[in-house]
Amino acid sequence: DSGVTQTPKHLITATGQRVTLRCSPRSGDLSVYWYQQSLDQGLQFLIQYYNGEERAKGNILERFSAQQFPDLHSELNLSSLELGDSALYFCASSPRDIDSYEQYFGPGTRLTVT
Amino acid sequence: AQSVAQPEDQVNVAEGNPLTVKCTYSVSGNPYLFWYVQYPNRGLQFLLKYITGDNLVKGSYGFEAEFNKSQTSFHLKKPSALVSDSALYFCAVRDRGSSASKIIFGSGTRLSIRP
């Protein structure tokens, strides 16, 4: 158990809908990262927050947005969902915004768009 | 731009034999290099990392990796494979020279250890 929690574990929704994925980092970790894992794209970095502020952006679509709250939990919002958004979404955390730190991953949220 | 390549989709090894999972990288500056493992229906788990210093890095579960700057490689190794090592392995790189660097993961290598 990494100490990172994600809810829900599974999510099934229809095209065009909007969903929110939630992540609680390990106790004391200030950095939160979001990733998308799909069979054809592999593991893609989406976005990073550090202590409430956006720090780095990866291949995140404009339909997707995220935020980190004062209690350090983070939410990833996915809107206007398409079939291709079906994937496993991981959250990870690390203590600081230092590149040499390893990340601790949550168990993921499996999103199925029908 | 930084990138990382895992040239083998799958590696098959008999239990008790040594294993190697290959990783090569490309960065503009000096790299931080990581290996993670993913078991079925689980998140990624950190195995080991190279920051600086000794080129041979030892990590969890008896794994080690050798940083080779001239060959821009960071291959994962274990002297004697276990069936329980069967999983998906990811190499990752961060360019320490970039101001807002992102971690880039390889495509993953599925390691299968037969009894």
Contacts between the chains, C-beta under 8 A, distances in Angstrom:
chain1	res1	chain2	res2	distance
A	2	B	43	6.4
A	2	B	45	7.2
A	4	B	43	7.4
A	33	B	103	7.7
A	42	B	105	6.7
A	42	B	106	7.8
A	42	B	107	4.8
A	42	B	108	6.4
A	43	B	44	7.8
A	43	B	90	6.5
A	43	B	105	4.3
A	43	B	108	7.2
A	45	B	102	5.2
A	45	B	103	6.0
A	45	B	104	7.2
A	45	B	105	7.5
A	48	B	102	7.4
A	55	B	100	6.8
A	56	B	100	4.8
A	56	B	101	7.2
A	56	B	102	5.1
A	57	B	102	8.0
A	58	B	102	5.3
A	90	B	43	5.7
A	90	B	44	7.1
A	92	B	43	7.7
A	92	B	44	7.5
A	99	B	32	5.4
A	99	B	94	4.6
A	99	B	96	5.5
A	99	B	101	5.5
A	100	B	32	5.1
A	100	B	49	7.2
A	100	B	51	4.7
A	100	B	94	7.9
A	100	B	96	7.4
A	102	B	34	6.1
A	102	B	46	4.2
A	102	B	49	5.7
A	103	B	44	7.9
A	103	B	46	7.0
A	103	B	103	7.4
A	104	B	46	6.9
A	105	B	36	7.7
A	105	B	43	3.4
A	105	B	44	4.4
A	105	B	45	7.1
A	106	B	43	5.3
A	107	B	41	7.9
A	107	B	42	6.3
A	107	B	43	5.1
A	108	B	42	8.0
A	108	B	43	5.5
